[in-house]
Amino acid sequence: MMRAQFPQITRASLPWSLLALAITLNGCMGALEVAKDDSQVVLARHLLDAPNPLETGSLEVKSLYYGSGEDKNRIEYRDSVAIVTGPVDASKLVSLGSSAESRNKYWGFEPDSFPLNGRVWYPDGPGPYPLILVAHGNHNMKDFSDPGYEYLGRHLASRGFILASLDMNFINGGIRGENDARGWLFLKHFEAWKEFNADPGNPFHGRVDMANLGIIGHSRGGEAVGHAAAFNGLTHYPDDATLTWDFGFDINAVIAIAPVDGQYRPTSRLVPLEDINYLVFHGTHDGDVSSYSGLRTFKRIRFSGDRPHFKASVYVHRANHGQWNTVWGAHDRGPRSARSLDLRGLLEGEEQRQFALVYVTAFMEANLKGRSDYLPLFRDHRVIGGWLPKTMYITQFQESSFRPLATFEEDIDVTTGTLKGVKIRGDSLATWKENVLPFRYRTTPSQTSTQENQAVWLGWNNRIAGEDTTRTGPPARFALSLPETLPDELDPDESTTLDFMLTALDQEPGPRKDPDAEAEEGGEEKEGGEKRGRRRRWLRIPNPFSGLFSGDEEEDEEKAPLRLSVQVWDAEGNSGKVLLNDYGPVRRPIEIRIARRDDHQFQGNTEMVLQSYSIPLRDFVTASGGAVDLTRLSEVTFLFDESGSGTVVLDEVGLSRMDPAFLRVPGAERR
C-alpha cells in the first residue's frame, strides 16, 4: 500500500508565525505512541485455499436509484429515480422533539411520510442474486452518508450480489432514540424489494433471490441491524402494540460495523437475538464509538440448534470510526475532531476498507451463497495472512454447536459451572474472582460502563517468598471437573473442540507465602505463655480493574508474553497437555492512544477484549500418546506452569462439534 507523498516542510520554508504554531502543536501532541505490532509474525502465513475475496468479480456492474421522486434536497432521489417508491409512516417510532419544525422545513416531509430512497449497485445479468441492504449511522444530516459505501456496492455487485445503500439521512442529526426506526426501515425496504421482484415492469423483476438476504449497518446503523433481525420475527412493535406488521424475511447474514448498543431498548431491555449469522468489527482507534459496544450484542446472541449458525467478532488495531464510510473519513465526530484526536497512528483509509472488503465479502459468500471454503477465516484470522492489512486483530468466534461448561454468568457460586454437575476448583491461585468485564469508557466520572458479561480473573505466582528467589511451589491451576455422564449432545470425540476466550493482563501477584514458615507460625507462643493458634488468613483478591486502567505513561521494560498450558484428564487418570501459545498469541490488552491529551472520560488506554481459542480434543489425545479416552473425559485444567507469575481473564469455556468446514485448513489449529 503506497502512502501519499507530501513536499518536505523545513524550518526555512515556514514563516516564523507558522513555525511557532507547528512547534506548539507538536509539543502538545507529543511523540506518536502506537502499541508494538506483532502482525509480521502472526500474519506471516496464508493457509486458506479459497479465491481471494479482494478480487473483483467477472460481472459487469450497473447502478440506479429508487426513491420518492420528490426529494427536496437530494437531486438523485428526485430527478434520477428509476423506480418510484411510496412513503412509509414512522410516526410511532420517531420523535423529532423541539427540532421538529426546523427539520420538517428542511426536508419537506414529516415522520408520517418518510421516503424509501436507495442507491443500488447490481450485476448485469438475469440473476436471481442475493440482496444486501446497508445503512449508515448518525452524521451531519446535510452531509449525506449513503454514497459512502459505493466501494462495497461495486465490489459485491461484480461478484453476483445486489447491494442497496439506504438513505436515512433524514433521521440523522440531533435526535435520539430513533434506532428502532432505523431497524424498521430496513424491513420496509425489503418489503419494497419484494414488490420490485414480483412486478413484471420493474428492472429487478425475477432478479432478486429473496431467500438469501443480508443487512449491514454502521454505527447507529450497526445497532439497527440487530433491531431489524429482532423485529423480523415479531408481529407487533414492542413499545406500542397498536403498530403491527408481518415481515418474516429470510435474513441470513447480519453485519454490524463499529456499532452502538442500547440506544434503543425494546420494552426497556437490550434487544435479544437468536439464530442469526452475525459479524461485528470495530477499530481500536474509534474516536466516536469509543468502546467496543458490539461485544454486548455478540454476547447476547443465542443459538437454538435448529440450524447451523455462527457469530464472529474482529477488533482491528488502528482502525477508526469514519473510514468505513468514504464520506465520513478520518475525522471522527466531524472535521474539528483533529483538535482532540491524534490521527497519525490510523490505518490508511484504503487499508481499513481492504479489511472490510475481505470480511464482508467472505461473510456474504459463506452465508448467502453457501461458500463453505471461507468459513475458517472467521474461526481464525491467521489463516489469511496474505489478504489482511498488516496490523493486529483480536477475534472471537462461536458456532451453534457450542455447549458451555462454564460461562461464569449463572450464579454467585464460584465453585460451580454452567453445565449441571460441573465443579470448579483453584489450586495455589493468588487471584480467583468472577466479575463483570469493563469497557474503558466512563458513563460518569466515577463509573465505568461494562460489557454486561461476567468472566473469571485468575492470578498466580509460583515463586515462594524468601531470600531464595529460585524456590517455587507446584504450578497454580484452575480446573473444571466434569460430571461422570455428559449429556448426549456433549459426547466428546476427536471431532470435538475445547473452546474458550482469554486475555492476559499486566497484573503480577506477589510470591506465595512460605508453607514451612506458616507451619512454624502455627505453633508460636504469645508473650505470657499463651499458645497462638493459626490465624485466619483471608485470600486477598485485588480489584480486577486495578492496574489494567493504571494510565501509567511508562514501563520499566517490555514484559515477556505470558505462556500457559491446557490439560485434559480422563476418568482413569490419563492426561494430555498442550501449550496454549501454539494456538494463538496470548496478548495483554492492546494499548490505545487516540487523544492528543489525557481524556478523563476513559479509565485508561486499553480495552479488555478477549481472544477466542479453539483446541481440537484430538490434540490432547496425541499429546498423551493415545492414552486419553475422550469418551470418559473428566477434567479440563488451565495449568500455569510456563510463566512463573501473571494474571489472565477467562470466559466462555465449552465444547463444540463444529462443521468440519471450519476446521479443514491444514495446520490452522497449531501454529
N, C-alpha and C positions, 0 to 999 in steps of 0.2 A: 504494500500500500504506500503510494507516494504521498508525502506531506507537502502542503503548499509551501512555496519558496517566497520569501519576502526580502526586499533590499535590506542590507545591513545598516542599522542605525547606530551611529557613533556619537560620542560626546561632541565632536567637532561639527557634526551635521545638524545639531539641535540648537535652536535659540536658547539663551540662558533660562528663560521662564519655563520652557518645556522641559529642559534638562532638570531643573529643580523639581518640577512636578513628577518626572519619571523617577528621580531618586526617592522622592517622598513615597510614591506609590509602591516602589519596590521594597522600601523599608517597611511599609505597612503590611505587605503581603508576605514578606519573608521568603525563605527558600522553599521550593516545591517539595512537599513530602508525600511520597507515594509508597505504599507497602511493597516490600520485596516480592517480586513476581517469580513464581516457580513454573510458569507455563512452558518454558523451554524444555523442562523435564516432563511435566505432567502431560503435555500435549505433543510429546516427541514422536508418537507413532500414530499411524492411521490403519485401523484394523477392519473397518466396516466395508464389506464388499457390496456396494449399492451405488446407483447413479448419484452423482453429485447434485444435491438439491439446489445448488447455486447456478447450475447450468440452465440457460434459457431453453424453454421447450420448443418443439417444432411447429407449433400452431401460430398462425398469424393472429395478431391481437387487434380487435376493434373496440370502439368505445362509443357510448352515448349517454344522454341524461334523461332521467324521468323526473316528473315533479308537477307542481300545480299549474305551471304555465302563466302564473300571475304574480310571480315573486317581485316585490318592490325593490329589493336590494341585490338580488342575485340574477344577473343577466342570463346566465346559463340555464337557470330554472324558470326563466320567463320566455326567452326567445329561442332556446335551443333544445327544448324537450322533445324527445321522440315519442314519449309515452306520457299522457296526461293522467295524473292521479288525483283523486278527491281528498278533501281534508278529513282529519280524524279529531274526535273530541277528547282532549286530555284534561278537561277542566277539573275532574275529580282527583287527578294525580299531581297537578302543578298549581302552586300558589305563587303569584308574582309579587305579592306584598305591596310595599309602598312604591315599588318601581313599575307597577303595572301600567300607569298612564304613559310614562316615557317609553317603555318597551313596546307597548302596543302601537304607539305612534310611529316608532322607528320601523317596526316590522310590517305593520299594516294588517295584522291579524292577532287574534286572542287565543288563549289555550283551547277554546272550544272549536277551533278551526286550524289546528296545526297542519302544515303540509307534509306530505311524504315525498321528500326530494332525495335523489341519489345519483351519483356518477358511477358508471358501470364500465368495467373492462371485461371483455368476453372473447372466447375463441371464435374464429371464423370457421364454423363447422356445424354439422347438424346436431351434435350432442346425442343424448342429453348429458349435461355437465353438472357436477356438484355445485351448489350455490353457497357462497360465503358472504356474510354481511360484516362490515367493520364500522365501528363508530368511535369518534374522538371523545375526549373528555372536556372538562371546563377550560376555557381560554377566553380572551377578549372576544366578545360576540361579534365584533365588527372586523376582526382579523380571522377570516373564515378558515376553519380547520379541516374540512373534509377533503381538500385537494392533497393533503399531506401523506396519503397512503397510496399514491399512484405507483410508487416503487413496488409495493406488494401486489397491486392490482394487475399491472402489466406482466409481472413475473409469473403469477399464478395463472393468469389467463393463457399465457403461452404454453402452460403445462396441462391445460384442459380443465380449468375451473372458471366459473363466473364469479367475479368479485364486485360488490357494490359498496362504495363508501357513502355512508349516510350523513345527510345534513341534519345536525342537531344544534346548530349554532344559535337558534332562537331560544334555547334553554340554557345557554352559556351566560357568563357574567355573574352578577352579584346576587343570585338567588340560591337557596339551599333546599335540601330535602326533595330534589327532583329526580334522584337516580332511579326511583321506581318508574317514572315516566320514560326515562331512557331505556330501561329494560322492556317496558311495554311497547315502545316504538319499534324495537327490533321485531317483535312479533307482528305488529301491524304492517311492517314492510314485508314480512313473509306472507301475510295474507294477500298483499298486492301482487307479490311474485307468483303466488298460486293462481291468481287470475290471469297474469301475463301468460303463464304456461298453458292455460286452458283456452285462451282466446285465439281463434284461428287468424285473426287480423293483427296479432301482436308480433313484433320481431322475435320474441322469445318463445313463440308457440312450440311446445313439444321439445324445447331445447334445454329445459331445466330438470335436473334429477332431484325432485322434491323429497326423495327418500334418503338423500345424503346432504344435510345442511350443516353449515358451520357458522359460528359467530366469534368475532374478535372485538375486544374493547380496550381502550387505552385510558388510563387514569380513572375519572368517574365512569367512563365507558367500560373500564375493566371491572368495576363493581357491578355495572348494569348487566353484564353478560350473565352473572350469577342470578340476578333477578329475572332475567329473561328465561333462563333454564328452569327456575322455580315456578314462575307464572305459567310456563308452557304446560305444566301438568295440573294446573288448577282450573276451576270453573268460575271462581269469584275473586274479586280483588280483596286481599286480606284486610285492608283498613276501611273498606266500605263495600259490604257485600251486595249493595244495590247495583254495583257495576259487575256485570258478568261477561264471560267470554268462553270461547271454545276453540283453543288453539291446537294443541296436540301435534306439533310439527316434529319431524324426525331430525332433531338436532343432535348430531353425533360427534361434534367437536367444538369445544369451548376454550378460547384463549383469552387470558387477561394479561395486559401489558401494563406494568407499573400501576396496579390498581389501588384505589382507596378501598376501605371496607367499613361498613356500618354507618355510612352517612344516611342511608335509608334503612330502617329496621321494620320489616313487616310485623305487625302486632307487637311492636317494641322488642323484637328479638332479632338476632343475627340470622340471616336467611339460611335455612337448612338446605343442603343439596345432596342428591342421591343419584347414583348410576349415571354419571356423565364422564366422558373423557375430557380431562382438564389439564391445560398447560398454563403456567404462570411464570413470568420472568420480570426481573426488577434490577435496576442498577444500584451499585453501592454509592454512586455519586449523584443520586437523585436529589436535586435541590428544591423539589416541590413536595412530592410524597416521600418524606424523609425517612420513614421506616418501611420495612418490607411488609406492608399490610396484607398482601395477598397470601402470606403464610397462614393467616387465620382462616381464610376461605379454604385453602388447601387442606387444613386440618379438619374442617367441618364436613368435607365430602365423605359420604359413606357409600359402600357398595353392598347391594343385596345379594349378589352372587348369581342372579338370574342370567346375566350375560357378562362376558369379559369386558372389563373397563380398566383404565389406569389413570393416574394423576402424576404430574411431573412438575418440578419447580427448578428454576435456574436463577441464581443470584450472580449478576455479571459485574465483575470488578471494573470500575472506571466508566461505566455507562451512566448517563444522566436521564432525566425525565423527558426532555423535549425532543431529543434526536431520533426517537422512534417515529416522529412525525416531521416531515421536511419543512412544514410551515413554522413549527414551533422552534426548532433549532436548539442551540446550546444554552441559551439564556433562560433557564428555568424561572418561572414566575414572571416572565417578561423581560424586556431589554435592560431594565435598570438593575437586574439581579447581579450584573457584573460588579456592582459596587460592594456586594456582600459575598459573592461566590468566587472561589478560585477556580477558574475554568482551565487552567494549564494542564491539569492531570487527566482530563477527559479523553476517552477514546475519540478518534475522528468519527464524524457522523457516518461516513461510509462504512467504517469498521463496525459500528454499532448496528447499522441496518444490515450488514452482512450476517451478523449473528441472527437477527430477526428472520431474514430470508431462509437461513438454514433450518431453524427450528419450526417456523410457521409452515414452510413448505413440507418438511418431513412429517409434521403432525397431521396436516391435512391429507397428505398422500396416504398415511397409515390409516386414518380414521374414516375418510370419505371415499377412498379408492381401494382399501384393503391391502396396501403395500406393507406387508409384514417385515420386509427387509430393512425398514427404517426403525423398527421398534428398539433395537439395542441401544441406540444413542440416547433414548430417554432414561434408560436404566443407568447408563454410564457414559458421560460425555467424552471420556478419554479415548473412546474408540474412533472419534472423528477429529483427531488432531490436525488433519490436513485441511479441514473445512472451516475451522473456527478461528476468529481473530486471536492472536496470542495475548491472552490475558487470563486472569484466574476466574474460576467458576466454582460455586458451591451448589450442589444439586441434591434434590430429594425426589424420591420415586416410591410409588406404592401401587401394586396391582391388585385386582379384585379378589385374587385367591389368598391374600394376606389374612392370616389369623393371629390375633395378638396373644402373646404370653404376658406381657406387662407394658401398659401404656402410662401407668402412674396417675391415672385420672379418677378411678372409680371410688376411692375412699381415702381415709387418712391413716390406714394401717400400712406402714412401710414394709411389712413382712409378708404381704400377700400380693399376688399378681392379678391380672385381668381375667385370665382363664381360670375357671374354678379348679382349685387344687394346687395351683402354683404357689410355692412358698419361696420367699426371698430371704437371703441372709448375707451379711457382710462380715469379713474377717480382716482384722488389723487395719481398718479404714480410719482415717482421721476425720473425714467428712462423709456423711451419708444423710442426705436431706432431699426430700421432694419439695419442689417449689414451682412457681409459675415462671415461664420463660419471659424475660423482659424485652421490650423494644427500647432503643436508645432515646426515643423521643419522649419528652415530658409532657403530660397533659396539663400539669400545673407545675409551679416552681418546685414543689416537694413531692410530686407523684409521677412515677414513670408509667407510661402505657404498657400493656402486656400483649403477648401473643395469645392469651386465653388458652394456654396449653401447658399442662404440667409435665415436668421431667424430673430426673433424679441427678443430684450433684454427688460425685464420688471423688474424694481426695485421699491421697496416701503419701506416706514417706516410709520407705523400708529400712532406713538407717536408724540405729538405736542411739539415743543421746549418750554423750560421754566423750572422753578425750580420744578414744579410738574411733576415728572417723570412717574406718573401713568396716566396722561391725554392723551387720544387717540382720534383720529377722526374716521370717518366711514372707514371701510376696503377699501383699494385700490382694484380696479378691472380692468379687461381688457375684453371687451365684443365684440362679433361678432353678429350683428343684421342681421337676415336672411330675404330675400325677402318674400313678402306675399305669393307668389306662387313659391314653389320649383319645379325644373324640375322633370319630372315623374320618372327618374331613382334615384332620391334622396328622393322619397316619404317615409319618415321615419315611421317605426313601431317598435314593440318590438323585432324584429329580427335584427334591425339596431344597429351598434355600433358607438360611438363617438371615433375617433382615433386622436392621436397627438403624437409628440415627444417633450421631455422636459428634461432639466438638471438644477440643482441648481448650483449657483456659490457662492464664498466666499464674494462677494461684499455686503456691507450693507450701503445703503444711510443714511444720517443723518436725524434727526427728521424734520417733516414738520414745516413750518413757522406758527406761531400762527395767526389764521384768525382774532382774535379780535385785535391783535396788528396791523395787516395790515389795518383794518378798521380805527383805530385811526390814523395811519400814513397818510391815505388819506386826512385828514383834517388839518394836521400840517401847521404852518406858518413858512416861512423862515424869517431870520433876515431882517428888513426893512419893515415888514408888508406884503410882497408878499406871496400869497397863494401858497402852494406847491401841485400840483396835484399828483395823484398816479403815481409813477414811473413805466415805462415799465419794467416788470420782465421777463427776458428770462429764459426758463426752462433749467437748467444746466444738460446736459446729459454727463455722464462720458464716456470716451473711453471704449468700451465694453471689450477690451483686457486688460485694466489696472487692476491689482490685480490678474487676472487669471494667468498671467505669472510673478508674482512678484518674484519668485525664493527665497522667504523667507525660511530660514532654520528652523525656529521655530514658533510655535504658542503658545500664552499665555495659551490657554485652548482649549479643543476639542469643536467644535461647535455642537449644537444640530441639528438633521436633520430638514430640512425645512418641514413645513406642510402647505397645501393649499387645497382649495375646488374647485369643479367644479359644476356649476349650469346651468340648462336649464329652459327656460321660454316658455310658450305658449302665443298665442295672447290674451288670456283672463286674463293674469297676474298671472297665476298659475305657481309655480316653484317647482323643486325638486333639492336637493343639496346632493352631496356625497363628502367624503374625498378622495382626490387623493391617499393618502398614503395607502388606503385599496386595491389599485390596483397595488401596487409595490413600492419598495423603491424609495424615491426621494433623490438620491445621488448627492453630489458635484462631480466634476471630480476626478477620482482616481489618487492619486499621484504616479508618476512613477520615480524610480531612478535606472538606469541600468548602468550608467557610474561610474567609480571609482572616477573621479574628475568632476568638472563642465565642461560641454561641450557647448561651445558658439554657436554651430550650432542649439541649441534648445532655444526656447523662455522661457522655464520653465519646470516644472516637471509634467504637466498634458496635456492630450489630450481631446479636447472637443467632446465627443461622447454622443449624446442624446439618451435617453431611450424611447422606444415606450410604449404607454399606450392605452388600448382599453376598453372602458366602455359601456356595453350594455345600450341602452336607457331605457330598462325596469326597470333598477335600479333607474333612476330618477323618473319614474312613481311611483314605490314603495315608494321612499323617500317622495313623495308629498302626500302619502295616496291615490293614484289613481287619483289625480286631474289633472295632466298634460295631455293634449291632444296632442299626438305626431303628429297627422295629421295637427296641427296648430302650429308647432314648430316655435318660433320667435327669440330666442336668446340663445347663448351659452356664459357663463361668467366664467372666471377664477377669483376666489374670494380669495384675500389674507387676510383671516380672522383668520388663525390659528397661523402663525408665525408673530410676530409684524413687522419684517423687513427682507429683503432679496432681492435676485435677481435670476431670472430664465431666461433661453433661451428657446423659444418655436418655434416649426416648424410643418409643415405638418398637419394642423388641417382639419379634414374632416369626412365624414360619410362613413361607409361600410355596405354592406349587405353580410356578409361573408357566405361561405359554412358552414352549421351547423357543419360539421366535425371539424372545427377549434375551435368551442365553446363548444363542448359537454362534456368536463371534469367537473364533478360536483365540484362546489366550486372554479374552477380555476380563475373565474373573481374576486372574493373577498377573499383576504387573508390578 
